[in-house]
Amino acid sequence: MRYEYVEAGNVEDFQGYKNAVNAVLNSMPVDGVDAVVSSDIGAALCVREAMRRHISIPRDLQIIAYDGTYLTDLAGMKMTAVAQNFDKIAQVAVGNIVRAIAKEGDAKADTTSATGRKPYEPDVLIPVTRKLGDTTR
């Protein structure tokens, strides 16, 4: 499977997303683009631009969002998404911060363990869920 990463800029840079979407959609006839995978913002902009260009979604282009926020319902059609569990992410992050603060004066907080990891590097895998929408086959 061939893929290409297209830089869109910072999350608040809507023009960067628009430029990336246009670059991908402009290359469709040449490169045979089949799918776009982007954050909810980029995916929503891609749906809107593809619809404006009369590109058939999902027949000619599949679009998958990763985040799974409310934006997946606001793009003009319900997007397929890989939804993150933001509540769990926040819970784990806060727990790690609290433990790090509690150990702040401890010399061990600045050392690396035998595994090569610092004590509060993330080691938790938080499952994601698939939300099927109308943007994939």
N, C-alpha and C positions, 0 to 999 in steps of 0.2 A: 504494500500500500504506500503510495507516494503522498507526502504532505508537505505543506509549506507554512512557515510561521510568518504572519504579517503583523508588524508592530503597529499598534493603534495609539500609543501614548498613554498618558495618565487617565485614570477613570473619569476625571472631571473634564477631560479634553474631548468634547463632542466632535469638534472638527477633525481631530485625529481619527476617531472612529469612522466618521463619514469618508475621510480620505482612504482609509483601509478598506472599507466596504466597496467604494467605487473602484479601487485598484483590483480587488478580487472579482467583482462583477464584470469589469472591463476585460479581464483575462479569461473569462469563461469560455468563449468560442475557441480560443487558442490553446489554453491549457487543459480544457476538459474538466473544469471544476465541478464536482458532484455535490460537495457539502461544505458548509461553513460552520465552524464550532467557535463560539465566542461567549464572552460574558453576556448577561441578560441585555445590557445596554447595546453592545455591538450586534447581538443577534436581532434585537428589535429593530435597530436601524437597517440591518440587512433585509429583514422581511419587508419593511416599508419601501426601501429602494428597489428590491426585486419586484414587488407588486407594481411600483411606478413604471418599471421597465417591461412589464407584462411577461415576466419570467414565471413559469408555472412552478409553484411550490406545492408539493414536494416532487412532482414529476421530473422537473429539470434541475432543481436545486433543493437539497435538504438543508435545513437550518436547525442547529442544536444549541441551546443556551446552557451555560453552566453557571449556576447560582440558584436558580429556581425561585426568584423573588416574584412579586406581583407584576413585574414588567413582562413576564411570560404570557400574561393575559391581555396586554395592552398594545400589542404590535400590529393589530389588524387581523390576526389569526392566532389561535392558541399555539404557542411554541412547545415543542418537545424540549425537555430540560433535564439536566443532571442537577438535582436539587441538593444543596448543602444543608446540613442541620445546624443552623446558626445558633440556636439555643445551646446545643451541646458544645459547639466551638467556643462560645463565650464562657460556658461553665468550666471547661478545661483550661482556657486561658487565664481566667480569674484564679482558679485553684493554683496554677503554676506561679502566678504573680505573688499570691499570698504566701506560698511556700518559699519563694525566693526572698521576699522581704523578711520573713521570719528567720531565715538563715543568713541574712545580709552580713552580720558581723563574724560569721563562722568562716574560718580560713578555707574550709572545704568548698565553700560556694565558688571559689575562684580556681579550683583545681579541676583537672580533667580526670575522669574515672578510667579504669583499666580498659573500658570499651572505647576510649577516645572521645567520649561525649561529655559535655559539661552537665552538671546535675539537673538543670532545668530546660534542657533542649527537649522539644516536643517528641514524644514517642508514642503518642496515641493516634490510632487510625480511627477516624470518625466516619462511619458509613454514609454514603450518599444514596439517594433514591432516584429512580427514573420516573419522570412525569411525562407520559405520552401526550403528544399534542397533534396538531395537524400539519406540522412542518417536516415530518419524516415519513418514509414509505414503510 
